[in-house]
Amino acid sequence: MQHEERNGVDLRRYRSVIEQARLTLRQNLAITRTPCYLDACIGREPELQQLHQWLRQPHAPLLTLTGVSGIGKTHLACEFLRRAQQAGVRCIYVNLTLLQTADEIIPAVFHALNTPFPGETVWKRLASSIFEQGVLLVLDDFYGLLPEGARVVQELISAAPALKILATSQEPLGIPEETLLPLPPLPVPSLQGESLESLRRNPCVAIVLSQAGSNLQLTRSNAAQIARLCADLGGYPGRLVDAGLYLRRCKWIQFYSQYRFWFGLAPSGPMKPETQRHLLHSMLLEEEKRILRSLSVFPETFDGAAGAAAANIGERAIKPLLDKLLECGFLQKAHEKTSVRYRIRPQMRTVILPLKEEERSVVMQRLHAYYRQRLQPNNWSRQSAIDPREWCYAECYTLQHVLDYLKERGDSEGIAELFQLLDGVCGHRPPAMLLDWGVQYLNLLTEHSQEDSLRVARSMLISLIGSGVYTVSTQLLEMLGDSDENAALLGRYWHDMGDGKRAAEFYMRAIAYAESRRQREQAVLDAVGLAESEAVIGNLDHADQILRELKARYPVYRMSSVIRSWYYYVDAYVHYQRGKFVRSRELYEVALRHGTRNKDVWRELSRVYLELGKYAKARAYATKALQALLADVEPHEASVYAVRSCLGDVDAVQGRYDDALAHHAAAWEFWRAQGQPRWMCWTLNRLAEIELLARDARHRWRLAPAFSMSAQECLNEAWAIIEPTFLNLPHRSRTQHNLGWLAWHEGRLDEAEDYLNQALEIRQSYGNLYGVARTLEALARVRFSQQRYQAAVELLDQASAIRESLDAKPYLPLKKRNLSIRRSKG
């Protein structure tokens, strides 16, 4: 493009705009919003010939199709545009129905060209460069923008004299360059007994029969009635199309007895509600009916953006129509947290003309493309006012509708892609309804295609693990195998199932696989996951080493907020396991600042403050976490029960034993149903500890009368779970500590000493200083009961030194027991 500057406009600045517009024209992208007319334009061949003649004429820049609403102007214009495009003409289609002012016409034209509107001072200069010889612009439904719109078209013709403009309007635009082509009604059949063959050739009858499909056949018995119908509808194609579409839904006899009322042809008077609704529908503009038909594809609620995608128009353009449909009673507002949403009134669905199968397929393709684009991760920033999970739940029914459509087409790749996008946006917890759909689809798919099954299974697996659906996850893992590609998922799965050894093996493979493919961020995530898994089973030194090496290789400030939050969360957990509660609290607060794991961090802070002796804060954080979880559109059950257990711990140390039992008993039932040994063992120990704390406080409360097992039975069950399944040092030492604690209360001193010494050895081996302090205190009681008073005090002194270094406060009953030992010695 040569350097050109006129009227203060340097066109070099707009080179990219011009090139983008020309590319859109070359690729026929400027007609994507053309209404979906998939059937032939019956009875308009003479007018089509006139339009082709006009297109070849020089010095005829504007032709206006005129006629009343429903005469078929838009259908004719779109059929002509389709034929012109097939003949190599570069075409643009702009629907003006929903525009409010004439000033929006030119911006709408540039929008159709996929380019931003350059502004009032520039567009005329660009028009001459963009609209070269052989470009056809269709401006559909101009009537609402007259007379101001005529001035805009006059300016456009002056700016781009080579441009051909086809307008549709109920009245002429009234400018000198205009050529008019009035559209008359189609010839109606004679009522004097035409032959069946003659009736079939009549365009009015042909339209009704083509739209009605197999629901209506022309026979000698109904020929006169069909001819009467076409005559009554006056040869208006819009009415004839509506009549045919109504006949797709109801029988001919029912329709024939009502159509005069439905189309407002009968005298006014008292009408049934159904007739009123049909009459109201007949008063909508053709474009409004088309959009309403597109909206009928939504099974439940929809927002403006999804509605615009289904109707293939701009989001701003659809808003006035939605308001009108609300006012007319076709729609009702649905109250959702995410955005303003709409629902078609059930009683109005009976009067909305049905979509033919080809039309439905086109609308579903649009929705599929819309959700694919909307679910891209870069569309959801942390500053977004809409939570992506809440949005997905609001769109749940439509998303399932799209999945059903993809299933009908046999598009397993599209289904897998949609599940991958849902998983990423929903934080590995998409709506359960969609996961259930996926599982059912997968069961059907495995009977047909192994390759398709693997693709869909891989896309769903991480969501199932994140949602805690472990039974199905186990089946999918068996299907996918233990390849390096699946190693990260297997590591997470075995971590959740409590098998730390197997989790570590797969995490190591996952890290190596990610690094070999130069996926640094994934390698870091897998390494942090390995550190957490190692910390859970008590390999604290190894967990520390992993985190230190990560920090050395990948400085924290270079990590994404998600990784940083995850890194600090695991680092805080390692310190918690060591009993370094003050440092643990500091690291959890750092994780909170990154804001990606808040609910988990609040839960863990509750546990930290419990050990620091700040029970009010411990309860406050657990309550905050629980409220946030329950406010979720679909609360994560495992997290809910974990937080309830934190509240149970606070209740137990404060002497509210029945409340503590209620929390832990519910958790036990959940974890037992889930079949997760780590959490089962964890909960059984806490159930036993309620009674042990009550015994410390010399309270009469016992577990057995209120629960299905006694404290001894709970601890035996915990040991039976943990011993044969996996090496988990924290759980092993805790269970042995509690067995010794209980044995001391029951006077079995030698047995208590054995259990406590084993617990002490384990806790010292993996560096759990707080656990060491607690076990030393329990051993001090045994020594005291054995009348070895000096040894008891020495153990208490060691425990107190550790507690002081950790700033960990003993529970009140334990503190009183320790004081009584010291006083007795004195």
Secondary structure as GFF3:
##gff-version 3
##sequence-region A 1 826
A	DSSP	beta_strand	5	6	.	.	.	ID=ss1
A	DSSP	beta_strand	9	10	.	.	.	ID=ss2
A	DSSP	three_ten_helix	11	14	.	.	.	ID=ss3
A	DSSP	alpha_helix	15	26	.	.	.	ID=ss4
A	DSSP	three_ten_helix	29	31	.	.	.	ID=ss5
A	DSSP	alpha_helix	45	56	.	.	.	ID=ss6
A	DSSP	beta_strand	62	66	.	.	.	ID=ss7
A	DSSP	alpha_helix	73	86	.	.	.	ID=ss8
A	DSSP	beta_strand	90	95	.	.	.	ID=ss9
A	DSSP	three_ten_helix	102	104	.	.	.	ID=ss10
A	DSSP	alpha_helix	105	112	.	.	.	ID=ss11
A	DSSP	alpha_helix	123	130	.	.	.	ID=ss12
A	DSSP	beta_strand	135	140	.	.	.	ID=ss13
A	DSSP	three_ten_helix	143	145	.	.	.	ID=ss14
A	DSSP	alpha_helix	148	159	.	.	.	ID=ss15
A	DSSP	beta_strand	164	169	.	.	.	ID=ss16
A	DSSP	beta_strand	178	182	.	.	.	ID=ss17
A	DSSP	alpha_helix	196	201	.	.	.	ID=ss18
A	DSSP	alpha_helix	203	212	.	.	.	ID=ss19
A	DSSP	three_ten_helix	213	215	.	.	.	ID=ss20
A	DSSP	alpha_helix	223	232	.	.	.	ID=ss21
A	DSSP	alpha_helix	237	247	.	.	.	ID=ss22
A	DSSP	alpha_helix	252	262	.	.	.	ID=ss23
A	DSSP	alpha_helix	273	282	.	.	.	ID=ss24
A	DSSP	alpha_helix	286	295	.	.	.	ID=ss25
A	DSSP	beta_strand	302	303	.	.	.	ID=ss26
A	DSSP	alpha_helix	304	311	.	.	.	ID=ss27
A	DSSP	alpha_helix	315	328	.	.	.	ID=ss28
A	DSSP	beta_strand	331	334	.	.	.	ID=ss29
A	DSSP	beta_strand	341	344	.	.	.	ID=ss30
A	DSSP	three_ten_helix	346	348	.	.	.	ID=ss31
A	DSSP	alpha_helix	357	374	.	.	.	ID=ss32
A	DSSP	three_ten_helix	377	379	.	.	.	ID=ss33
A	DSSP	alpha_helix	388	394	.	.	.	ID=ss34
A	DSSP	alpha_helix	396	409	.	.	.	ID=ss35
A	DSSP	alpha_helix	412	425	.	.	.	ID=ss36
A	DSSP	alpha_helix	432	445	.	.	.	ID=ss37
A	DSSP	alpha_helix	450	466	.	.	.	ID=ss38
A	DSSP	alpha_helix	470	480	.	.	.	ID=ss39
A	DSSP	three_ten_helix	484	486	.	.	.	ID=ss40
A	DSSP	alpha_helix	487	497	.	.	.	ID=ss41
A	DSSP	alpha_helix	500	516	.	.	.	ID=ss42
A	DSSP	alpha_helix	520	537	.	.	.	ID=ss43
A	DSSP	alpha_helix	540	553	.	.	.	ID=ss44
A	DSSP	three_ten_helix	556	558	.	.	.	ID=ss45
A	DSSP	alpha_helix	561	578	.	.	.	ID=ss46
A	DSSP	alpha_helix	581	594	.	.	.	ID=ss47
A	DSSP	alpha_helix	598	611	.	.	.	ID=ss48
A	DSSP	alpha_helix	615	630	.	.	.	ID=ss49
A	DSSP	alpha_helix	637	653	.	.	.	ID=ss50
A	DSSP	alpha_helix	657	674	.	.	.	ID=ss51
A	DSSP	alpha_helix	677	696	.	.	.	ID=ss52
A	DSSP	alpha_helix	711	725	.	.	.	ID=ss53
A	DSSP	alpha_helix	729	745	.	.	.	ID=ss54
A	DSSP	alpha_helix	749	766	.	.	.	ID=ss55
A	DSSP	alpha_helix	769	785	.	.	.	ID=ss56
A	DSSP	alpha_helix	789	806	.	.	.	ID=ss57
A	DSSP	alpha_helix	812	825	.	.	.	ID=ss58
###
